[in-house]
Amino acid sequence: MLNELMTTSFEEVRVKTNLCNVHRFATKLQKHSEKIFKTQFETIVSYEDFSQKIHFKRDLVCKVEIEGRFILAYATPEDVVPEKIIPTVPSREIQKDSVVLKDEVKSKIRQIEKEL
């Protein structure tokens, strides 16, 4: 869901604004993510690839490259206790059909935009 949100947000913002302003896109993506997942998010958008060492909430982390922009979004962790951090394991949940998921994400983005 987060991956689809990132790509769909990019497509939606591209139509409405100049994507040279990566800060504007990062801010929009952060607001969309926080509303959909009901938790705080951190977002980073860059023209160059970068590595990251982060802690995040549940399985809410994703990094993608779209049209020369590297985009990272992750849920802000709460009450991190360093001794209890365990290595990340990829989610094995069944994923929704991408067409259905994309429509769901677009609908949520439009609802958020109306509220802003």
MODELLER restraints for C-alpha pairs under 7 A, 6 or more apart:
rsr = mdl.restraints
at = mdl.atoms
rsr.add(forms.Gaussian(group=physical.xy_distance, feature=features.Distance(at['CA:2:A'], at['CA:60:A']), mean=6.96, stdev=0.5))
rsr.add(forms.Gaussian(group=physical.xy_distance, feature=features.Distance(at['CA:2:A'], at['CA:62:A']), mean=6.65, stdev=0.5))
rsr.add(forms.Gaussian(group=physical.xy_distance, feature=features.Distance(at['CA:3:A'], at['CA:62:A']), mean=6.08, stdev=0.5))
rsr.add(forms.Gaussian(group=physical.xy_distance, feature=features.Distance(at['CA:4:A'], at['CA:102:A']), mean=6.36, stdev=0.5))
rsr.add(forms.Gaussian(group=physical.xy_distance, feature=features.Distance(at['CA:5:A'], at['CA:105:A']), mean=5.90, stdev=0.5))
rsr.add(forms.Gaussian(group=physical.xy_distance, feature=features.Distance(at['CA:6:A'], at['CA:29:A']), mean=6.83, stdev=0.5))
rsr.add(forms.Gaussian(group=physical.xy_distance, feature=features.Distance(at['CA:8:A'], at['CA:106:A']), mean=6.80, stdev=0.5))
rsr.add(forms.Gaussian(group=physical.xy_distance, feature=features.Distance(at['CA:9:A'], at['CA:29:A']), mean=6.41, stdev=0.5))
rsr.add(forms.Gaussian(group=physical.xy_distance, feature=features.Distance(at['CA:13:A'], at['CA:25:A']), mean=6.85, stdev=0.5))
rsr.add(forms.Gaussian(group=physical.xy_distance, feature=features.Distance(at['CA:22:A'], at['CA:45:A']), mean=6.02, stdev=0.5))
rsr.add(forms.Gaussian(group=physical.xy_distance, feature=features.Distance(at['CA:26:A'], at['CA:43:A']), mean=5.71, stdev=0.5))
rsr.add(forms.Gaussian(group=physical.xy_distance, feature=features.Distance(at['CA:26:A'], at['CA:44:A']), mean=6.22, stdev=0.5))
rsr.add(forms.Gaussian(group=physical.xy_distance, feature=features.Distance(at['CA:26:A'], at['CA:45:A']), mean=5.96, stdev=0.5))
rsr.add(forms.Gaussian(group=physical.xy_distance, feature=features.Distance(at['CA:30:A'], at['CA:41:A']), mean=5.84, stdev=0.5))
rsr.add(forms.Gaussian(group=physical.xy_distance, feature=features.Distance(at['CA:30:A'], at['CA:42:A']), mean=6.46, stdev=0.5))
rsr.add(forms.Gaussian(group=physical.xy_distance, feature=features.Distance(at['CA:30:A'], at['CA:43:A']), mean=5.86, stdev=0.5))
rsr.add(forms.Gaussian(group=physical.xy_distance, feature=features.Distance(at['CA:32:A'], at['CA:109:A']), mean=6.37, stdev=0.5))
rsr.add(forms.Gaussian(group=physical.xy_distance, feature=features.Distance(at['CA:32:A'], at['CA:112:A']), mean=6.77, stdev=0.5))
rsr.add(forms.Gaussian(group=physical.xy_distance, feature=features.Distance(at['CA:33:A'], at['CA:41:A']), mean=6.64, stdev=0.5))
rsr.add(forms.Gaussian(group=physical.xy_distance, feature=features.Distance(at['CA:34:A'], at['CA:40:A']), mean=5.31, stdev=0.5))
rsr.add(forms.Gaussian(group=physical.xy_distance, feature=features.Distance(at['CA:34:A'], at['CA:41:A']), mean=5.90, stdev=0.5))
rsr.add(forms.Gaussian(group=physical.xy_distance, feature=features.Distance(at['CA:39:A'], at['CA:75:A']), mean=6.72, stdev=0.5))
rsr.add(forms.Gaussian(group=physical.xy_distance, feature=features.Distance(at['CA:40:A'], at['CA:75:A']), mean=5.79, stdev=0.5))
rsr.add(forms.Gaussian(group=physical.xy_distance, feature=features.Distance(at['CA:40:A'], at['CA:76:A']), mean=5.46, stdev=0.5))
rsr.add(forms.Gaussian(group=physical.xy_distance, feature=features.Distance(at['CA:41:A'], at['CA:73:A']), mean=6.78, stdev=0.5))
rsr.add(forms.Gaussian(group=physical.xy_distance, feature=features.Distance(at['CA:41:A'], at['CA:74:A']), mean=5.56, stdev=0.5))
rsr.add(forms.Gaussian(group=physical.xy_distance, feature=features.Distance(at['CA:41:A'], at['CA:75:A']), mean=4.29, stdev=0.5))
rsr.add(forms.Gaussian(group=physical.xy_distance, feature=features.Distance(at['CA:41:A'], at['CA:76:A']), mean=5.11, stdev=0.5))
rsr.add(forms.Gaussian(group=physical.xy_distance, feature=features.Distance(at['CA:42:A'], at['CA:73:A']), mean=5.68, stdev=0.5))
rsr.add(forms.Gaussian(group=physical.xy_distance, feature=features.Distance(at['CA:42:A'], at['CA:74:A']), mean=5.50, stdev=0.5))
rsr.add(forms.Gaussian(group=physical.xy_distance, feature=features.Distance(at['CA:42:A'], at['CA:75:A']), mean=6.28, stdev=0.5))
rsr.add(forms.Gaussian(group=physical.xy_distance, feature=features.Distance(at['CA:42:A'], at['CA:76:A']), mean=6.20, stdev=0.5))
rsr.add(forms.Gaussian(group=physical.xy_distance, feature=features.Distance(at['CA:43:A'], at['CA:72:A']), mean=5.58, stdev=0.5))
rsr.add(forms.Gaussian(group=physical.xy_distance, feature=features.Distance(at['CA:43:A'], at['CA:73:A']), mean=4.41, stdev=0.5))
rsr.add(forms.Gaussian(group=physical.xy_distance, feature=features.Distance(at['CA:43:A'], at['CA:74:A']), mean=6.69, stdev=0.5))
rsr.add(forms.Gaussian(group=physical.xy_distance, feature=features.Distance(at['CA:44:A'], at['CA:71:A']), mean=5.75, stdev=0.5))
rsr.add(forms.Gaussian(group=physical.xy_distance, feature=features.Distance(at['CA:44:A'], at['CA:72:A']), mean=5.11, stdev=0.5))
rsr.add(forms.Gaussian(group=physical.xy_distance, feature=features.Distance(at['CA:44:A'], at['CA:73:A']), mean=6.53, stdev=0.5))
rsr.add(forms.Gaussian(group=physical.xy_distance, feature=features.Distance(at['CA:45:A'], at['CA:69:A']), mean=6.56, stdev=0.5))
rsr.add(forms.Gaussian(group=physical.xy_distance, feature=features.Distance(at['CA:45:A'], at['CA:70:A']), mean=5.60, stdev=0.5))
rsr.add(forms.Gaussian(group=physical.xy_distance, feature=features.Distance(at['CA:45:A'], at['CA:71:A']), mean=4.54, stdev=0.5))
rsr.add(forms.Gaussian(group=physical.xy_distance, feature=features.Distance(at['CA:45:A'], at['CA:72:A']), mean=6.49, stdev=0.5))
rsr.add(forms.Gaussian(group=physical.xy_distance, feature=features.Distance(at['CA:46:A'], at['CA:69:A']), mean=5.57, stdev=0.5))
rsr.add(forms.Gaussian(group=physical.xy_distance, feature=features.Distance(at['CA:46:A'], at['CA:70:A']), mean=5.17, stdev=0.5))
rsr.add(forms.Gaussian(group=physical.xy_distance, feature=features.Distance(at['CA:46:A'], at['CA:71:A']), mean=6.64, stdev=0.5))
rsr.add(forms.Gaussian(group=physical.xy_distance, feature=features.Distance(at['CA:47:A'], at['CA:68:A']), mean=6.07, stdev=0.5))
rsr.add(forms.Gaussian(group=physical.xy_distance, feature=features.Distance(at['CA:47:A'], at['CA:69:A']), mean=4.75, stdev=0.5))
rsr.add(forms.Gaussian(group=physical.xy_distance, feature=features.Distance(at['CA:47:A'], at['CA:70:A']), mean=6.13, stdev=0.5))
rsr.add(forms.Gaussian(group=physical.xy_distance, feature=features.Distance(at['CA:48:A'], at['CA:69:A']), mean=6.99, stdev=0.5))
rsr.add(forms.Gaussian(group=physical.xy_distance, feature=features.Distance(at['CA:48:A'], at['CA:70:A']), mean=6.54, stdev=0.5))
rsr.add(forms.Gaussian(group=physical.xy_distance, feature=features.Distance(at['CA:49:A'], at['CA:70:A']), mean=5.83, stdev=0.5))
rsr.add(forms.Gaussian(group=physical.xy_distance, feature=features.Distance(at['CA:55:A'], at['CA:77:A']), mean=6.37, stdev=0.5))
rsr.add(forms.Gaussian(group=physical.xy_distance, feature=features.Distance(at['CA:56:A'], at['CA:74:A']), mean=5.94, stdev=0.5))
rsr.add(forms.Gaussian(group=physical.xy_distance, feature=features.Distance(at['CA:56:A'], at['CA:75:A']), mean=5.31, stdev=0.5))
rsr.add(forms.Gaussian(group=physical.xy_distance, feature=features.Distance(at['CA:56:A'], at['CA:76:A']), mean=5.53, stdev=0.5))
rsr.add(forms.Gaussian(group=physical.xy_distance, feature=features.Distance(at['CA:56:A'], at['CA:77:A']), mean=4.78, stdev=0.5))
rsr.add(forms.Gaussian(group=physical.xy_distance, feature=features.Distance(at['CA:57:A'], at['CA:75:A']), mean=5.13, stdev=0.5))
rsr.add(forms.Gaussian(group=physical.xy_distance, feature=features.Distance(at['CA:57:A'], at['CA:76:A']), mean=5.96, stdev=0.5))
rsr.add(forms.Gaussian(group=physical.xy_distance, feature=features.Distance(at['CA:57:A'], at['CA:77:A']), mean=4.61, stdev=0.5))
rsr.add(forms.Gaussian(group=physical.xy_distance, feature=features.Distance(at['CA:59:A'], at['CA:91:A']), mean=6.88, stdev=0.5))
rsr.add(forms.Gaussian(group=physical.xy_distance, feature=features.Distance(at['CA:60:A'], at['CA:74:A']), mean=5.48, stdev=0.5))
rsr.add(forms.Gaussian(group=physical.xy_distance, feature=features.Distance(at['CA:60:A'], at['CA:75:A']), mean=5.48, stdev=0.5))
rsr.add(forms.Gaussian(group=physical.xy_distance, feature=features.Distance(at['CA:61:A'], at['CA:73:A']), mean=5.78, stdev=0.5))
rsr.add(forms.Gaussian(group=physical.xy_distance, feature=features.Distance(at['CA:61:A'], at['CA:74:A']), mean=4.16, stdev=0.5))
rsr.add(forms.Gaussian(group=physical.xy_distance, feature=features.Distance(at['CA:61:A'], at['CA:75:A']), mean=6.58, stdev=0.5))
rsr.add(forms.Gaussian(group=physical.xy_distance, feature=features.Distance(at['CA:62:A'], at['CA:72:A']), mean=5.81, stdev=0.5))
rsr.add(forms.Gaussian(group=physical.xy_distance, feature=features.Distance(at['CA:62:A'], at['CA:73:A']), mean=5.57, stdev=0.5))
rsr.add(forms.Gaussian(group=physical.xy_distance, feature=features.Distance(at['CA:62:A'], at['CA:74:A']), mean=6.44, stdev=0.5))
rsr.add(forms.Gaussian(group=physical.xy_distance, feature=features.Distance(at['CA:63:A'], at['CA:71:A']), mean=5.47, stdev=0.5))
rsr.add(forms.Gaussian(group=physical.xy_distance, feature=features.Distance(at['CA:63:A'], at['CA:72:A']), mean=4.27, stdev=0.5))
rsr.add(forms.Gaussian(group=physical.xy_distance, feature=features.Distance(at['CA:63:A'], at['CA:73:A']), mean=6.51, stdev=0.5))
rsr.add(forms.Gaussian(group=physical.xy_distance, feature=features.Distance(at['CA:64:A'], at['CA:70:A']), mean=5.87, stdev=0.5))
rsr.add(forms.Gaussian(group=physical.xy_distance, feature=features.Distance(at['CA:64:A'], at['CA:71:A']), mean=5.31, stdev=0.5))
rsr.add(forms.Gaussian(group=physical.xy_distance, feature=features.Distance(at['CA:64:A'], at['CA:72:A']), mean=6.63, stdev=0.5))
rsr.add(forms.Gaussian(group=physical.xy_distance, feature=features.Distance(at['CA:65:A'], at['CA:71:A']), mean=6.15, stdev=0.5))
